[in-house]
């Protein structure tokens, strides 16, 4: 593996995929590259810089099919599903990245595609970033819960004040949720809410005429 930024980021990603962000050190990275640890600092100043580079590298892997003539609802579903696929491809890195405020940047392919879809719904240009930000928050929140196991745990909690049904299996034996189904449910709910929001906005504009 060449000792340059691209090679360093690729090696770091392999280590993160295997053991997580917390286990990554510059010394382990140097060992992975069969290099002197001090030589890494000629290319990257510290671990944080490595993580930023790895995140950018993974961000460039994001690909989604563009459906410019499809309804915005279908385009949002596809975009979110492709983003979810990338998150599950590198779960340890993505779980870490989701917790960082600067995770989404203006030139990210995901953000660029999402804002284009929102703009195509006909909302005012000033509303596009706000609506897109809320959509990102919902999708990232659900994916974070998927990746850290919270979603499965929450979905199997016993309802408070409800006596257990003797015919149902105990909570400990109850299977976890189908995460694909749960994600589709989230997207259905998000899209339905946006449809109502956009309809109200359109009717308001019509009443002002």
C-alpha positions as CSV (number, residue, x, y, z in Angstrom):
1,X,0.0,0.0,0.0
2,X,1.5,3.3,-1.0
3,X,2.3,5.8,1.8
4,X,0.2,8.7,0.7
5,X,-3.1,10.2,1.9
6,X,-5.2,7.8,-0.2
7,X,-3.4,4.8,1.1
8,X,-3.5,6.0,4.7
9,X,-7.2,6.5,4.5
10,X,-7.8,3.1,2.9
11,X,-5.8,1.4,5.6
12,X,-7.5,3.3,8.3
13,X,-10.9,2.4,7.0
14,X,-10.0,-1.3,7.0
15,X,-9.0,-1.0,10.7
16,X,-12.1,0.9,11.6
17,X,-14.4,-1.6,9.8
18,X,-12.7,-4.4,11.8
19,X,-12.4,-2.8,15.3
20,X,-14.1,0.6,15.4
21,X,-12.9,4.2,15.6
22,X,-11.9,4.0,19.2
23,X,-9.4,1.2,18.4
24,X,-7.6,3.2,15.7
25,X,-4.3,4.6,16.6
26,X,-1.5,6.1,14.5
27,X,0.8,3.2,15.7
28,X,-1.7,0.6,14.5
29,X,-2.2,2.4,11.3
30,X,1.6,2.5,10.7
31,X,1.8,-1.2,11.4
32,X,-1.0,-1.8,8.9
33,X,0.9,0.1,6.3
34,X,4.3,-1.5,7.3
35,X,5.6,2.0,7.9
36,X,7.4,4.0,10.6
37,X,4.8,5.7,12.7
38,X,6.6,9.0,12.4
39,X,6.5,8.9,8.6
40,X,2.6,9.1,8.7
41,X,2.9,12.7,10.1
42,X,4.4,13.8,6.8
43,X,1.0,13.2,5.3
44,X,-1.6,13.6,8.1
45,X,-1.1,15.7,11.3
46,X,-3.1,13.5,13.7
47,X,-5.9,10.9,14.1
48,X,-8.6,13.5,13.7
49,X,-7.3,14.4,10.3
50,X,-7.2,10.7,9.4
51,X,-10.9,10.3,10.4
52,X,-11.9,13.3,8.4
53,X,-10.1,11.9,5.4
54,X,-11.7,8.5,5.8
55,X,-15.1,10.1,6.1
56,X,-14.6,12.1,2.9
57,X,-13.4,8.9,1.2
58,X,-16.5,7.0,2.2
59,X,-18.6,9.9,1.2
60,X,-17.4,9.7,-2.3
61,X,-18.6,6.1,-2.4
62,X,-22.2,7.3,-2.1
63,X,-24.0,6.6,-5.3
64,X,-27.7,6.8,-6.0
65,X,-29.8,6.3,-9.2
66,X,-31.1,9.6,-10.4
67,X,-34.8,9.6,-11.4
68,X,-35.4,13.2,-12.5
69,X,-38.8,12.4,-13.9
70,X,-40.1,10.3,-10.9
71,X,-42.3,11.8,-8.2
72,X,-40.3,13.4,-5.4
73,X,-41.6,10.7,-3.0
74,X,-39.9,7.9,-5.0
75,X,-36.7,9.9,-5.3
76,X,-36.5,10.5,-1.6
77,X,-37.1,6.8,-0.8
78,X,-34.4,5.7,-3.2
79,X,-31.9,8.3,-1.9
80,X,-32.5,7.3,1.7
81,X,-32.3,3.6,0.9
82,X,-29.0,4.0,-0.9
83,X,-27.6,6.1,2.0
84,X,-28.7,3.4,4.4
85,X,-26.9,0.8,2.3
86,X,-23.7,2.8,2.6
87,X,-24.2,3.2,6.4
88,X,-24.4,-0.6,6.8
89,X,-21.4,-1.1,4.5
90,X,-19.2,0.8,7.1
91,X,-21.3,0.7,10.3
92,X,-18.6,1.5,12.8
93,X,-17.4,4.6,10.9
94,X,-20.9,5.8,10.1
95,X,-22.0,5.5,13.7
96,X,-19.1,7.7,14.7
97,X,-19.7,10.1,11.9
98,X,-23.4,10.5,12.7
99,X,-22.3,11.9,16.1
100,X,-20.2,14.7,14.6
101,X,-21.8,18.1,13.9
102,X,-19.8,18.5,10.6
103,X,-20.9,15.2,9.2
104,X,-22.9,16.7,6.4
105,X,-21.1,19.3,4.2
106,X,-22.6,21.4,1.4
107,X,-20.8,19.5,-1.3
108,X,-21.7,16.0,0.0
109,X,-23.4,13.9,-2.8
110,X,-26.2,13.0,-0.4
111,X,-26.9,16.6,0.6
112,X,-26.6,17.8,-3.0
113,X,-29.1,15.2,-4.2
114,X,-31.5,15.7,-1.3
115,X,-31.7,19.5,-1.6
116,X,-32.3,19.1,-5.3
117,X,-35.3,16.8,-4.6
118,X,-36.7,19.2,-2.0
119,X,-36.3,22.1,-4.3
120,X,-38.2,20.2,-7.0
121,X,-41.3,19.9,-4.7
122,X,-41.9,23.6,-5.3
123,X,-41.1,24.9,-1.8
124,X,-39.5,28.3,-1.6
125,X,-35.7,28.3,-1.9
126,X,-35.3,29.7,1.6
127,X,-37.2,26.6,3.0
128,X,-35.1,24.0,1.2
129,X,-32.2,23.8,3.7
130,X,-34.5,23.7,6.7
131,X,-36.7,20.9,5.3
132,X,-33.7,18.9,4.0
133,X,-32.0,19.3,7.4
134,X,-35.0,17.8,9.2
135,X,-35.1,15.0,6.7
136,X,-31.4,14.2,7.4
137,X,-32.1,14.3,11.1
138,X,-34.8,11.7,10.8
139,X,-32.9,9.4,8.6
140,X,-29.6,9.7,10.5
141,X,-31.5,9.2,13.8
142,X,-33.1,6.0,12.6
143,X,-29.8,4.7,11.1
144,X,-28.0,5.5,14.3
145,X,-30.5,3.4,16.3
146,X,-30.2,0.6,13.8
147,X,-26.4,0.6,14.0
148,X,-26.1,0.7,17.7
149,X,-28.9,-1.8,18.4
150,X,-31.3,0.6,20.1
151,X,-34.0,0.2,17.5
152,X,-34.2,-3.5,18.1
153,X,-34.2,-3.1,21.9
154,X,-36.9,-0.4,21.9
155,X,-39.2,-2.3,19.6
156,X,-39.2,-5.3,21.9
157,X,-40.0,-3.3,25.1
158,X,-43.1,-4.3,27.0
159,X,-45.9,-1.7,26.9
160,X,-46.3,0.0,30.3
161,X,-49.6,-0.9,32.1
162,X,-50.5,-3.7,29.7
163,X,-50.7,-7.2,31.1
164,X,-48.8,-9.7,29.0
165,X,-50.8,-12.0,26.7
166,X,-50.3,-15.6,27.8
167,X,-50.6,-16.7,24.2
168,X,-47.6,-14.5,23.1
169,X,-44.0,-15.4,23.7
170,X,-42.1,-13.8,26.5
171,X,-40.3,-10.6,25.7
172,X,-36.9,-12.3,25.9
173,X,-38.1,-14.8,23.2
174,X,-39.7,-12.2,21.0
175,X,-37.8,-11.6,17.7
176,X,-36.5,-8.2,17.0
177,X,-38.1,-6.0,14.4
178,X,-37.5,-6.4,10.7
179,X,-35.3,-3.4,10.2
180,X,-36.1,-3.1,6.5
181,X,-39.7,-2.9,7.4
182,X,-39.0,-0.4,10.1
183,X,-37.1,1.8,7.8
184,X,-39.9,1.7,5.2
185,X,-42.3,2.7,7.9
186,X,-40.1,5.6,8.9
187,X,-39.9,6.8,5.3
188,X,-43.7,6.3,4.8
189,X,-44.3,8.5,7.9
190,X,-41.8,11.1,6.9
191,X,-43.1,11.4,3.3
192,X,-46.7,11.5,4.5
193,X,-45.9,14.3,6.9
194,X,-44.1,16.3,4.1
195,X,-47.0,15.7,1.7
196,X,-49.4,17.3,4.2
197,X,-46.9,20.1,4.9
198,X,-46.5,20.9,1.2
199,X,-50.3,20.7,0.6
200,X,-50.9,23.2,3.4
201,X,-48.3,25.5,2.0
202,X,-49.8,25.4,-1.5
203,X,-53.3,26.1,-0.2
204,X,-52.0,29.0,1.8
205,X,-50.3,30.5,-1.2
206,X,-53.6,30.0,-3.2
207,X,-55.6,31.8,-0.5
208,X,-53.2,34.8,-0.7
209,X,-53.9,35.3,-4.4
